[in-house]
C-alpha cells in the first residue's frame, strides 16, 4: 500500500470523527453539562410571572370601598392604593402586563436556546410543552388563586411593589394614556345597587351581618322601587270622621280610639280635609268641651300618589315633619292612608304592633272584609 493512500485514509477517518463530534448533542459529550442558564431563564420567567399574576389578582380584588375604609382609618397604605386605583387602575395594570409579557417572551426564548444548546433542536417540542404547563400552573392558576383568596393580607406588600413597578415602567404609560383620552369616558358606579344587595347576602352568610341587618339593607334598597299602594292602609278599613262632628259624636261612635291620627272629610271620604290627633280629642273631652267640632281641631293633610315610591313618602315625612299622608288615585279620590309607621315597618320587615292594635296588617283586614262581602 502506497504512503499516499494511507495518508488519505487517515484524513477521511479524522474527518468522520470530527463530523460525529459536531453532530453529537452537548449532553452526551459532557455528562456534567452546564444547566445554570437554563435554570436562571426558567426561574426568572416563572418567578416574575408568578409575582405579576398574584399582583393582578390582588389589584382586581381590591374594592374602592376597602380603599375608602383604609383611608378613613388613617392607614397610610390607603392613600397608596387610592393612587393605584384611580383612572380605572390603568397604570398598575399596564405595569403588570408589560413586565409579565417581557418575562414570558425572554424566558421562553432563553429556555429554548438553552435546550437547543444542551440537547439539540429535536427536544424543543418537549421543552415547549413542559414550559407551557409550568406557566399555566405556576404563573397563572396558583398565583391568581392566592391573590384572589388572600388579597386583604397581601394589601401592604402588594401596594409597595405595585408603586415601585408603576414608577419604573412610567414610559410605557404615555402612549396608552394618550390613546385612552381619545376614547369616550365610561360612566360606571363603583358599587351598584345589585352589588350592595349581593354584598349583604354574602356578609350575612359569613357572619359579618345579622339576619335582621341583612333584611334592613335589602328593604332599604327596595324602597325606591316599591309603590305606596303596597304598604298603605286601604280606604275600606280607614277610620275617618266627618269634619263637622263634635267630640261627643266621635266618642259615642268609637269608644276606643286606636289610632293616633285620624283623617276628617267633608261630604265623603274622597274629600279629606285634614286630620285630627287622638290626644287633642281626649284632651277636649277631659275639659268637657263635648260640643267642640273636629273642623276647629284639624291639621292639614298632605297627599301622595298611589304609584309614588315608599322612598318618596319617607322623604316627605322627614322634610314636612308629618306622620301621615293621604294616598290619592289617578282620579284624585282617596285610595287610603300611609303613615311613618308603615314606612318604618317596611324598612324593618316587621309589623309594629301595640296593645291597642286589633289587627297587625290593615291591608290583610281589607282583603278579608272584601272576601266576606263577595261571599255574602
Buried (B, 14 or more C-beta within 10 A) or exposed (E): EEEEEEEEEEEEEEEEEEEEEEEEBEBEEEEEBEEEBBEBBBEBBBBBBBBBBBBBBBBBBBBEEBBBEBBEEEBEBBBBBBBBBEEEBEBBBBBBBBBBEBBBEBBBEBBBBBBBBBBBEEBBEEBBEEBEEBBEEBBBEBBBEBBBEBBEEBBBEBBEBBBEBBEEBEEBBEEBEEEEEEEEEEEEEEEEEEEBBEBBEEBBEEEEBEEEEBBBBBBBBBBEEBBBBEBBBBBBBBBBBBBEBBBBBBBEEBEEBBBBBBBBBBEEBBEBBBBBBBEBBEEBBEEEBBEBBBBEBBEEBEBBBBEBBBBBBBEBBEEEEBBBBBBBBEEEEBBBBBBBBBBEBBBEEEBEEEEEEEBEBBBEBBBEEEEEEEEE
